[in-house]
């Protein structure tokens, strides 16, 4: 079946950077929209960033614009989330998710049928 595996989470100080990876198995991630979501304790899961398939459009949660970016490595069937200038409020479990692709993507959790297991990101001094 379709599988997504995230990696790269950890503990980082405020102002630091992390890069998360989302690697797909049993399907070609390039043809899917990919969303990155996060869930902080006692909060609902929210969309952080998404990218359309192939050279599709990227959307951002306002609070991460200018700090987060995404890229694809199609040879590795992987999508990355580069997070810079991290803040304590970025703390949470980060998930990648995928849905059959189009140029435009969505930050709506309900749009995505395939999810990874999540990776913890903690921003703290």
C-alpha positions in Angstrom: 0.0 0.0 0.0 1.0 3.7 -0.3 3.3 4.7 2.5 4.9 7.9 3.7 7.7 8.1 6.2 8.9 11.3 7.8 12.3 11.9 9.4 14.5 14.7 10.6 12.7 16.0 13.6 14.4 16.9 16.9 15.1 19.5 19.5 16.4 22.8 18.3 17.0 26.2 19.9 14.9 29.3 18.8 16.4 30.7 15.6 17.7 27.4 14.5 16.9 25.2 11.5 15.7 21.7 10.7 15.0 19.9 7.5 12.3 17.2 7.5 12.1 14.5 4.9 9.0 12.7 3.6 9.8 9.6 1.6 7.1 7.7 -0.3 6.9 4.0 -1.0 4.8 2.2 -3.6 3.8 5.3 -5.5 5.5 8.2 -7.4 5.4 11.2 -5.1 6.1 13.6 -8.0 2.6 13.1 -9.3 1.0 13.8 -5.9 0.3 17.0 -4.0 2.2 17.0 -0.7 1.1 18.8 2.4 3.0 19.4 5.6 0.9 19.6 8.7 1.6 20.0 12.4 -0.2 19.4 15.6 0.7 21.0 18.9 -0.5 19.6 22.3 -4.2 20.3 22.8 -4.5 21.9 19.4 -6.0 20.8 16.1 -3.8 19.7 13.3 -3.1 22.6 10.9 -1.7 22.9 7.5 1.8 24.5 7.3 2.7 24.3 3.7 1.7 22.4 0.6 3.0 21.9 -2.9 1.2 20.9 -6.1 2.5 18.0 -8.2 5.5 18.4 -10.4 6.1 22.1 -10.7 2.8 23.0 -8.9 2.1 26.0 -6.8 3.1 26.2 -3.1 0.9 27.6 -0.4 2.0 28.6 3.1 0.5 29.2 6.5 1.0 32.9 7.1 3.1 32.4 10.2 5.7 30.4 8.3 6.0 32.5 5.1 9.6 33.5 4.6 10.9 30.9 7.0 9.7 27.5 5.6 10.3 26.1 2.2 9.8 22.9 0.4 11.6 21.0 -2.4 11.3 17.7 -4.2 14.0 15.1 -4.9 12.2 13.0 -7.5 15.1 10.5 -7.8 14.7 9.8 -4.1 10.9 10.0 -4.2 11.2 12.5 -1.3 9.9 15.9 -0.4 11.7 18.1 2.1 10.5 20.8 4.5 13.2 23.3 5.3 12.4 25.2 8.4 14.5 28.2 9.3 14.3 30.8 12.1 12.3 28.4 14.2 10.2 29.7 17.0 8.8 28.0 20.1 5.3 28.2 18.6 6.6 25.9 15.8 6.7 23.1 18.2 4.6 20.1 17.4 4.4 16.7 15.6 4.9 17.3 11.9 3.2 15.1 9.4 3.5 14.9 5.6 0.5 13.8 3.6 -0.3 13.2 0.0 -3.2 13.3 -2.4 -3.4 12.7 -6.2 -1.9 15.7 -7.8 -2.9 18.9 -9.4 -1.3 22.3 -9.9 -3.0 23.8 -6.9 -2.7 22.2 -3.4 -4.7 22.6 -0.3 -3.9 23.1 3.4 -7.1 21.4 4.4 -6.4 18.3 6.4 -9.5 16.6 5.1 -8.2 16.7 1.5 -5.4 14.2 2.1 -6.0 10.4 2.3 -2.4 9.3 2.8 -0.4 10.3 5.9 3.0 9.6 7.5 3.5 8.6 11.1 4.8 12.1 12.2 8.0 13.4 13.6 8.4 15.5 16.7 9.8 19.0 16.4 10.6 20.9 19.6 11.9 24.4 19.6 13.1 25.4 23.0 16.1 26.9 24.8 
